[in-house]
Structure formats: structure tokens, C-alpha cells
Amino acid sequence: MRVRSEPRNRSAEPFGGQPAQPTTLEDLLAGGPIEPRRTLELLADVADALDAAHARGGAHPNLHPGTVIVGAGGDRAAAALDPHRSVPAPAGGPLQYMSPERILGEVATASSAVYALTTVLYRCLTGSVPFPRGRGRSVLFWHLHAPRPRVTDLRPDLPAAIDRVIARGMATDPASRHPTAQALIEDGRRALRPAVDAARHAAGADAADLVRRAPGAEQPDRASGRGNRLRKALVALAALVATGCAAGAVGFAVAGTFDDPPPQLAPASAGPIQLAAPADWRPSTTTAAPAALRLVEPLVLAPTGSDGTRLVAGVASPPASVALLVRLHASPPAGDLVALNAMRARRYRAARLPGTAGPATLYLAPTARGVATIACLAEGARAAAAFMPRCDRIAGSLRLAGGQAAPPGPSARLTAGVRSVFRRLNSARARYRSHVDRSRAPADQAAAAGALARAHERQTRALRSLRLAGLAQPGGQAAARALERAARAYRAAARAAIRDDRSRYAVARKSAMAADSGLRRALRMLRVVGYQL
């Protein structure tokens, strides 16, 4: 542990003195990487504090090495910010420890904390931040698009299994990460066990103490009473700070240009779309652009000597883009929100784009002039492994020469509005639909059909009042048309029931069922652009 050299003003302390100010993990890292066993012991307490904050439903700490306070002797830690002193920015800046969803301005979650803890784990093991090439805002691009860092690139003496732990903990998709912070530490413990065993064996230590035991196991009392009291105080501080210290933290949206773009880039454009591609990428014929993309004046770029791998860029209409997404087998179906330079987009990783022979990644960024579209296409899984990261980086340089960008996903207000429309519609259907289908009394059938007609009319007006735009516009319009058709069908059913015209009543019911099918298609169109319905 590094000893602070600043003089202390003892005359200002109460009689009996005070303990020295706790050391942070940033202080320890000034001496380089921390050996694996000690790293796991330090971060296990951090994980406990993060999981405890999540269990209480509180905010999540703004975690980086400067906010991790190390206890007496440097053998224990707690995820806390000392409220009595300012915390200097960590090496590389706080953005090096921020999850992609927080970069995009979304609310921090338990998964965001897992991502941050993984970056701290990487820093402890290697002594380096995850993306050292990034400076300023360009760090955000690396977190969103770059391949996950490998511990073994800097520490070849460590097991390769730790690379898989880091890749999972730093997954861009929150659902792919470890479920809890403690699960991350346990995974890291298993991966690093060979290295810890070897270090213990070399030191002649007892193998029974290789790694901290599982939760609930009896632990030897290695600290003095004072050390235990300090640890408890730090954990208590973590509990208090975890619920309040992140209140001042803000999400960072990607904006501006990269501070360190790759060298030897050449501009390329397709209508309002501008990209920066390596100089050895050459334009190809527009016939190489898949017809399914339905792009206006597409741009096709391919690396020199490529075997079918290519980037295709252009502008499509929202209906054409959404129609493609409905046919696309993407994972996840609604895509991921990503940042492309100063724009936000939805990224769809598809098994196969219609009209192509291999894997594809599709980026859609709505604008006032249409949907800016970038497709990375490969002819096979082996080619995709090398090509996709390069293509993703070029996609990340996207700029607009004219027009304005539009939100790529629904706002909370629009999501709540669309959900309200279908919740009320489903409530009316649950109440009256059985009377339309099974009742034998004409008056009962007429009343139920009339009620359903009015419900569909009201929700049509409510849906149109939301004014869905961008990628949501085609689904919103299709849903409104389906609601109108259903309203007309139920009106016709009500009239036929009053006249006791069984034939027209059956036709009207069939029309209502067809409208329901159209409504289901419209809902799928909304789901693939981010509406969780």
C-alpha cells in the first residue's frame, strides 16, 4: 500500500487522533497490476455492496477505482464515495468504466454495475484501462463497438478463461452479462483458480486458503477488532452512499467527432450519408447491394481483395425498412441501441439478410429524409469474424450531410401511450368478445358488437393522437388502419344482429377476425423497432 507523504495537521484532530484517510483502489493501482488472489478479495466486498444496493432498490454507485475505498492493510474494500473529500478522476477518466446503456443516457441498472465492476476487474489484473486508445469522447465509441479487451494480451501468464469472463461482464447487451456482481466475482474466481493455485504453491502457502471461500462458509478471523470495526463502517458507508451518491451522476450521450480516428481514412458518401473508410476500401457496383434493403442510390464499399465481404450504405423509406425488419431473424428481434458518431441507431445482428449468403449486421438511423441504413455483409461465418469489427468501425463514423437525425426508439411517453391503447382495447375485448362469438340472443350480440365497435373507434383516435414517427410510423399507421377495419366490422355485426341476419353476421365476424390478424402484424412492426408491448 502506498504511503501518503502529505503532512497531517495533528492540532486540528480531536484528542486521541483519527484513523488515516482510507486508501482507494486507484492509489493501489499506482503501483501496477494487483495479483489475482488479492484482486478477487478486494472486489468481492465491492460486489456485495453493489448487490445489496440493488436488493434495496436504491441507485447504483458511480463505480470506478477512485470510488473503491480499501480498508485497513489494503485487504478489504467497499464500493463507496467518501463524502468528506473530493475524488480525483481515475486513470483514463470515468468514461472508461461506464456501460454502453449509460453512455446512451439510459437509467443505470444492476447490469450496468456489473459492467463497471468488470472494467475495474480488468484494470486490477492488467494495470490498464479497457480501451487505452480512446481519448475524450472517442472512448464512448470503443465501449459501444470495439471488440471486448483480452486480459491475456497484456498478461499471457493468466488463464485464457478470464478473457471469457471479461467478455461476458462487458457484453454490450445487458441481458448477456452476469446476473449479479457476485456472480461475476465467482466466475472470475473459477477462471483464475489455476493462477492463484500456482502462486500459492510457489509461496509454500496452504492450499486450503487459495481463494476466498463460498458465501456462508466459516472464515478465519484474520483482522483485529479495530480492523473489523473499520470494515463494518466502510460497508455501512457503502450502503448509505449507494443510495445517494449516484444521484448526481449523469448519462453521457455520444456527440461530436472521435478524437483519435483510425489513420488513412478516406471520405465516402451516399446521398446525405457520409462515412470514413480505410483508403484501401474501394467502391463496388451498386448491383452488390441486396434488393431487400431497397436503398436509394446505394454506396457499396469492399476491402481490396475481399471475397464477397462488403459494406452497403444508403437511405430507405421507413415502410421499406420496417418491412425488412419483420422478415429479418435478428437477435434480439428489436435490435440494440448504439451510437454512430453523433447519431443514435438500432443495430440488428441477423443470421441472414434476404438475398445474401452469409451473416449480416444492419444499422438503421432514422432521419428527416428517410432511414440512414448501413449493412455489413459477409459470405460466411469465418469471413464475418474478421470483417464485422472493421465494418462496425466504419459504421461508427456515420455523419449526415443534410437533414436532422430522429430518435431510433420510442420515448417513455410514447411507449406508455401505445401500451395504454392496447390495454384498454384488450379490456373491452375480454368483456364483450365472448358475447359476440357464443351468445345466441340477437340483442346480446348487438349490444356486445356495438360496444366493441366503440372501443376500437376510441383507441383508433387515441393511437393517432400519439403521432408516431420515424421507424414507428409504419407500425402505428398499420395498427390504426386495422383498428378502423375492426370497428367497421363490429358495426356491421351489430346491425346484422339487430336484423337477425345470420349470414351477414357471420361475414362481419369474419371481417373482424381478419382485422385482428392485421393488428397482430402491426404490433410486430412496432416491436421490431423497440416497443415492448
N, C-alpha and C positions, 0 to 999 in steps of 0.2 A: 504494500500500500504506500503510495507516495505521501511524503510528509509535507504539509504546508509550511512555507517559510515565512508567512506574514506574521509580524509581531502581534501579540494579543494585549489589549488594554485590560489588565487584571483589576485595576482600580475601579472599573465600571461594572465588575461582576459582583453578584451577591456574595456574602460570606460563605465560604465553603467551595466557591467556584462552580463552574458549569462544565458539562462534558464538551469536548471539542465538537465543532460543527460536523455533522455526518459527511462522509465521503460519498461522492456519486460514482456511478459506473463509468461515466465519462472520465473521471480522474484516474480510475484504474486502467482504462484503455489507453491512457497516455503512454504507458509502458509497453504497448503492443498487445497481441492476442492473449487471451486468457485460456489456460489449459482446459480441456473438455470437462473434466470432473467438476472443477470449480465453477465453470460456466453454468453447468446444469444445476448446481446447488444454489447459485445466486438467482438464476431465473426461475427456479421452482417457486420461490416466495413471490416473485412478481406475478407469475401465473395464478397463484392462489388469490392474490389481491384483485386481479382482473376478473376472474371468475366470480369472486364474491360480489364485486360491483355489479356484474351482470345479473346475478341472482337477486339482488336487491332492486333491480330495475333502475339503477341510477345511471348517470352519464359515465362515459368511459374516459379514463385519463388520457391526456395527450402524451403518449409514451415515446420516449427516446432515451438514450443513455444518460442525458443530463437530468432526467426526472426520476431515475432509479437511485434511491438512497441506500448505500451499503452500510450494514450495521457494524458493530464492534469487531475489530480484527479483520474486516473485509470478507467475512464468511457467510453473511446473511444479507438480504436485500428486501426492499419493499417498494412497490410502484407508487411513489408519492412525490409531490412537489412541496418543497419547504416554503411555507407562506411567509417566512421572515427574511427571505433573501431572494434576489433575482437569480434566475437560472440562465447561464450563458448558452448560446446556440451550440448544439453538438457539432462534431466534425461532419462536414458535408451539408450542414443545415438541416432543419427539422423536416423538410420535404423528403429527405432520403428515407424517412421512416413512416411515410403516410400511405395508406391503402388507396387503390385506384378509385373506389367509390367516394372516399373523402376528397380526393383530388377533383372529382366531378361535382363536388358540392352537396353530396348526399349525407344523410344523417349517419353518424358513427354507430356501429353495432358491435356485438361481441365478435363477429368475424373480422371487423376492422381492427380490433385489438389483437386478434391472433396474427394478422398480417404484420402489425407493428412489432409484436414480440418476435416474430420470425426474423425481421430485419435486424433487431437487436441481437438475436442469437447468431446470425451471420456475422455481424460486426465483432462479437466477442471471439468467435472462432478464428476469424481471418485478420482482424485488426483493420479491415477496410469496410467502407460503406458499400451497399449492394451495387450501386451504379456510379462508380467514381468518375466516369467520363462526363456525366451530366453536371452542368453548372447552371444555376439560376432556374428559370422556368423549364429548361430542357430536361431537367430531372423528371418532370411530370411525364414527358413522352416516354422515357425509359421505363417508368413504372407501369405505364399503360400498354406498351407494345413490345418492349425488348424481351428476349429470352431470359428466363429466370437465372440468377447468378449461381455459379457452382463453387461450393466451398473447396473442392479438391483441385480447382485451378490454382488456388493460392496455397492450399495445404494438402499436397498429394499424400502426406503421411496419414491422413484421416480416411476412414472407410467411405467408399463411394455411396453407401446407403444414406449418408447425411445429405447428399445432393437431392435425393428424392424427398426428404423431409422438408428442406427449404423450398423446393418447387411446389409442394402441396401447401405449405403455410403461406406462400406468397402467390398463390393462384389468383389470376385476375378476376375469376368468378368466385364470389364469396361462398357459394354453396359447395365449392370443391375443396375448401380449406378444412382444417381440423375443427371439430365441433366446439372444442373448448381450448383455452390456453393451456390447461394442464395436460390435455391430450397431446398437444404439440410437444410439451416437455417430455412426456412419456415416450413418444415416438422418437424424439432426439436421443433419449437415454438408450433405447434399444439400438439405434443406429451407431452410437458412439461407444457402445459397450466394449468392442474389441480394443479400441484405442485406450479406454480407461483401464481395462484389464492389463494391457501391456505396460502402461505407465506405472500401475501399482506393483506389478511383478518386478519391474526394473528397480523400483524403490524398496523392494523387500517388504511391502505392506501386506496386511492381512486381506485375503481375497474377499472376505465377508463384507468388507466396507467399500467395495468397488464403487458402487453408485448408491445414492440416497435410496432408502427402501420405499416400498409402495406405501401410499397413504393408509394410515391405520395401523401400520406396523410399529412395534415398540422401538424407540430411538434412544441411543445412549445420551446422557446429559453431558454435552461437551462444553457448555458455556457456564460461566459463573452466574450467580444470582443477578448481578448487575447487567451482564450481557443479556440474560433472558428478559429482564425488565426493559432494556433498550429495544430488543426485538419487538416485544409486545407494543411498545409505544410507537414504533415505526409502522407496524401493521395497522394500529389504530389510526395513525395519521393517514395511512393509505385509504382506509375506509372513509374518512372524512373528505379527503381531497378528491377521491374518485368520484364522489357525487357532486362536486362543485368546481373542481379546477378546470374541467373541460368546457365550462360554460362560456369562457372567453375564447375558446378555440374556434377557428373558422374553417370552412371548407375552401379549398383552392380550386378554382376553375382554370383550365388551361387557356391561356390567352397569349397573343403576341407570337414572336418567332422563336426558333430554337437558338440558343446561344452558341452551340457548337455543332452545326450541321456537318454531315459527313463530307469529306473532301471530294473535289472533282465532280460536282453536280452540274447538270445542265437543265435549263427550264424546258418544260413541255406543257402543252395546253390543249384543251378540248372544250371549245365554247367558253363558258365562264370559269371552267376548272383549270387551275394551274398546279403543276406538280414539279418537284425537283427530283430528277432521276440521275443515276450514275451516267457518266459520259459514255460508257461502253454499251448502254442500252440503246437500241435502235428502233425507230418506228417500223411497224409492220403493216400489212394490208388490213383494211377495215373488215375484210371477209373473215378475219380471225376472231372477230367479236361475235360471241354467241347471239343468235337471233332472239333467244329468250330474254335477254337484257333489254331489248327494244330501246337502244340508245340513239340519240340524235347526234350525228357527226362524231362517232366514237374515235377515241385515240387508243392505239394498241402499241405497247412497248414490250420488247423482249430482249433479254440479255444476249450478247453476242455468242453464237454457237448454241443457243438453247434448243432443247428438244421438246418443243411444244409448250414450255412454260412461258407465261406472258401476263402482263397487266393490261386490263381493259378499263378505260375511263370514259365517262360521258354523262349526259343528262337524260333522264327518263321522266315520264309523267307519273304523278302519284298513283293513278289507277294501274298503270303497267307495272310499277314496282311492287305494289301490294299483290297483284295477281301472281307475280313471280314468287313472292314470299309464301303465298298459300300453297304453291306447288313444291316449294323447297323443303327438304328434310334437314333443317338446321338444328343445331344443338347449342343452347336451348332454343325452342321454337321462336321466342321473342327476341333472340339475339342479345348482345351485350352492349351497354352504353360505353362508348370510348371517345377519346378526344383526338381529333385530327388537326394538329396545329391549333388554330384559333376557333375551330368548329367542333361541334359535338355530332356524333353519328351513331348509328346502330350497326354493329358488326355481326354477321351471320356466318358461322362456320358450317358449311354444308358438305355432306358426303359426296354429292354430285350435282352440279348445275345442269339443268336440261340443255342438251346439245353439246356437252363436254364429256371427256372420257375419264377424268380424274377428280381429285379433291379440289374444292374451291373455297375461298373466303370472300365474302361480299360486304362492302361498306355502303351504307345509304345515309346521306346527309341532306335533309330537306332544305330547300332554299325558296326564295320568292319566284325563281324562274324554273322550278322543277326540282327533281331529286338528283343531286350530285351522286354519281354511282362509280365505285371502283371495285373491280373484280380481280382477284389474284387466282390464276388458273394454272394447274399442273396436270401432267399426263399420267401421274401415278404417285403412290404413297412415298416412294423413295425420292422422286424428284421434288415432291412437296416439302419434305423435311428440310431440304437445303434452300428451296426457293421462297417459301412462305415468309420467313423472317425478313428477307430482303425486300419482298414486295410490301409487307406490312409497314416497313420503314418509309418506303416511298409514299404509301397512302397517308402516312402521318405528316407529310409536307403539304397537304391539301390547302389551297387558297382559292378564294373567289375573286375573279377579275371584275365582276359586276353583280349586283343584286345582294340581298341580305340572307343570312342563314336563318333557319326556323328551328324551333325545338324538335329534336328527333323522337321525343317520347312524350307521354301525357303528363300534364301537371297534376298535382294532388286535387285541385278543384275539378278538373275535367274527369279524372278517374272517379271521384265521388259522385259527380253528376250522372255519368253513364251507369254506374252501379245502382244509383237510386232509380233510374228509369226502369231497369230490368228487375229490380227488387219489387217495385210496385206492380209491374206487369205480371210477374210470377205470383204475387199475392192474389191478384184478380183471377188469374188462370186457375190457381188452386181452389178458389172459392166457387167458380162458375163452370169450369170446363166439364166436370163430370155430369152436370145437368144437361149440357149441350149434347154430350155423347150418349148418355144412357137413359135419360128421362123419357117417359112415354107420354107425358102430359104436354100438349102443344103450348099451353100458356106458360108452363115452367120453362120449356125450351126457348120460347120467345123472350122471356124475361132474362134468362141467362145469356143468350146470344146478344141481346141489346146491351147488357152490362159489359160484356167483353168488347163489343164494338166501341163503347165509350172509353173503356180503359186503354185500348190501343190508340184511339184518337188523342187522348190526353198525353200519353207517353210519346207519341209522334211529335207533338208540339214541344214537349219538354226536351226531347233529343235535338230537335232542330235549333232550339234556343241556345244550346251549348256551342254551336258554330265550330264544330270540329274542323281542323285544318291540317295541312301537311299530309303526312302518311296516314293520319287517322281519318282524313276526309272521305276516301272511298268507302271505308267500312261504315262510317256514320251515315253517308248517303244511302248505302245499300240497306242498312238497318231501318232507316226512315221509310224507304220505299216498301220494305217488307211489312212494316207495321201498318202502313196505309192499306196495303192489299188485304191484310188480315182484318182490318176494321171494315172494309167494304164487304168482305166475305161474311163476317158475323152480322152485318146489317142485312144482307140478303138472306141469311139463315133465319133471322128474326122475322122478316116479312113472310118467308115461306112457312114458318111455324104458325104464325097467326092465321094464314090461309089454309093451314093443314095440307100443304102441298109437299108430300113426302119426296117426290122426285127432285124438286128444286132445293129442298132442304138438304138432300144428300149431295147435290152438286156444290152447294155453298160450303158444306163441311169439308169436301174435298179441296176446295179453293183455300179454305183456312189452313188445311194441313200443308198445302204447297207453300203458302206464305210462311209457315213455321220453318220449313226447310230453308227458305231464303234467309230467314232471320238467323238460323244457325250458321249459315255461310258468312253472313255479315259479322257475327260475333267472332268467328275465326279470323276474319280480316282485321278486326280490332285487336285480337290477342297477339297476332304476329308482329304488331308494331308497339307492343308494350302495355296494353291494357290488361290488367289482371282481373278478369271477370268470372 
